[in-house]
Amino acid sequence: MTLFRMPWRNVFHKEGGSTGSVLFEIGQALDSVRFGARDDESHALAANKIVRACLDKAAITYNDYKAWRKLNPLIFTTVVDEKNQLIGFFDIFPLKSEAGEGIINGTLTERSLTVDHLVPVSDIANAMHLHLATILLNPRQSTFGPMIAKELLLLKMGEFFEKYYSPVEQRIYTAYAQTASGENLLNRNGFTMAIVAKENEQHLPLYLLRPSDAGLAMFRFGKAQEYFSQKNAIKALDPRIENIELQLRLLITKAIDGDPDQIPPHVNQKINERLGSEVNKNPVFDIRRYQRLPERLAFCDLRELQDTILSKVLWPKFESRFLNKETLGNRFNQLAGLRNAIRHSRPVDLITQKEGEIGIIWFEGLFRT
């Protein structure tokens, strides 16, 4: 087996201003993939067929590899989507010290490794040599575009290392590079060539990553996780915005004694249009339930709640709570910018996020008084 049969592109390097949208797409996709079950033999068989068809006809057979996986199920890891479709996989071999040194000095290669060279799963904490044998996409997967799928596979591999072999800085990593793109990826992650292709039985350059450089190798994954941590922080703001909208509806209902006729005409018109649309597409929708104001306000968006409160006729009913129209309008603008980006799955820049947070804090403080 060999490493990185895939072109690689560093999406964390800004290119033409498109980086944010690409990162956002990867972040969305990352929520829908997971590690596959380690006892899923259908995926193991499929992966072995892919390796033998795409990389090396002389690679270990499925039946022989089962014995390796029995000793240590962590040597083979799949990444699957929400429907358990195989996106890709990787093989990481924890090697006994003598085997790891044999790979480095050229007396052993992947083709001469045996099950006896592997560290059993019960002893992986003591594995100081990790060999990256294969990273492959499923060529038949259609869940994601190739570039997104490759990044997901690499990110999940980084997660795998952190979960099972942390701290990564205490281990030695080896890998053969079969393609120029694989070699490029290894170079970018701090690997250096230890043996040239003509000097080993594998006839491929062997790359090495020493413990002192392993932390830098994970920088790419760390940078991605930094972005996705921001994404998760943004997602956590959504329920707070929703709670503010619910509070605004209650406030309006109380201020006008639940009278729908006091809502500004253009807002009522929007509500009626949405209710009519719901009737047309949903045969069980009971419009009679939406004659009362609280239910009708559920068909208002944030801007229409703003228009209701700031309307010339109704503002006196809210002035004692909000005090200043201009300040309130600015807070609605901050809140709406973040709300709309989240609800429509658009990238959120840092300014929109921070201004939205200010709006959230302002409204939350208002409703606590």
Secondary structure, DSSP 4 states (H G I P E B T S, - for coil): --B--S----TTS--TT-HHHHHHHHHHHHTTEEEPPTT-HHHHHHHHHHHHHHT-TTSPPHHHHHHHHHH-GGGEEEEEETT--EEEEEEEEEE-HHHHHHHHHTS--GGG--GGGBPPGGGGGG--EEEEEEEEE-TT--SS-HHHHHHHHHHHHHHHHHHHS-SGGG-EEEEEB-SHHHHHHHHHTT-EEEE-GGGSTT-S-EEEE-HHHHHHHTHHHHHHHHHHHHHHHHHHHHHHHHHHHHHHHHHHHHHTTT-GGGS-HHHHHHHHHHHHHHHHH-TT--GGGGSSHHHHHTT--HHHHHHHHHSTTTHHHHHHHH--HHHHHHHHHHHHHHHHHHHTT----HHHHHHHHHHHHHHHHHHH-
